[in-house]
């Protein structure tokens, strides 16, 4: 498997597994622990994230150039990583709405870049297998996180879980920093090859 694919998969495992820790408990947190919290607030927060993400990812996918996709992936993932720390300090639902907006912006940036990078580095004969490895790895990690997240929140409360999620997401973001190095190495090889062809001709 391409090393860039491995970096992308490991990054997503940390980010999505981290958020899997809080997925089952967020509705309870918003409803029972925040000023203005309600079931309606949960729905509004989800709508904000999805609406912003869907609009921005179409915009960035259409207008962004391939050379921007690494920066988009890293910046978008960083924005997403900040979200759990906003949850940590939240006292009312306005914090959650802001975090939802930031998550939508981050996803709108990261998704087109991530899918573009992943698709560009798939092996021609193993595309289905590599997509399956990604899907199963992230799915199993998220499933385990949903189970342990509920237990952690029950025993220690919400704040430690939010910090853990933020740390995991930041690790996933830092993993993506390795992509720029890999790409730079590929570009150097292409430049050297092109120069050698010119010299020989």
C-alpha positions, 0 to 999 in steps of 0.5 A: 500500500502507498505510504501516503495512503497509510498516513491518510488512514492513520490520520482518519483513525485518530480523528474519527475514533476520537470523535467516536468517543463523544458521539453517543454522549453529545446529545446528553451533554448539550441537553443536561449540562448547558444553558439553553440546551435542548433536543432542538439545540442538538438538531440545530448544531448538527444542521449547522455542521452538515450545511456548512460542510456540504456547501464548502466542500463543493466550493473547494472541490471545484475551485481549489487546485491540486497543489492546495490539497495538502494545506486544505487537508491539514488546515481542515483537520486542525479546525476539526481538532479544535472543536472538542476543546470548545466543548470542554469550555462550553457553558451554553449552547452558543459554544456548541453552535460555534463549534459546529460552524468550525467543524463544518468549515474544517470538514468542508476544507478537509474532505475534498482534499482527503478524498482527492489524495486518497483516490490519486494514490490508490493502486490500480489493481487493489482499489477495492481492497485499499478502500475496504482497509480504510473503511474497516479500520475507521469503522472498528475504531469508531465502534470501540470508541463509542463503547469506551466513550460512554463508560469514560463519561459515566465514570469521569464526566464529560471534560476528560473525554473532550480533552482525550478527543482533542488530543487524538484529533491533534495527533491525526492532524500531526500525522498529516504533516508527513504528507507534505514531506512525502509529496516534496520527495515525489516532486524532487524525483520528478524534477530530477527525472525531467532534468536528466531527460533534458541533459540526455536529449 
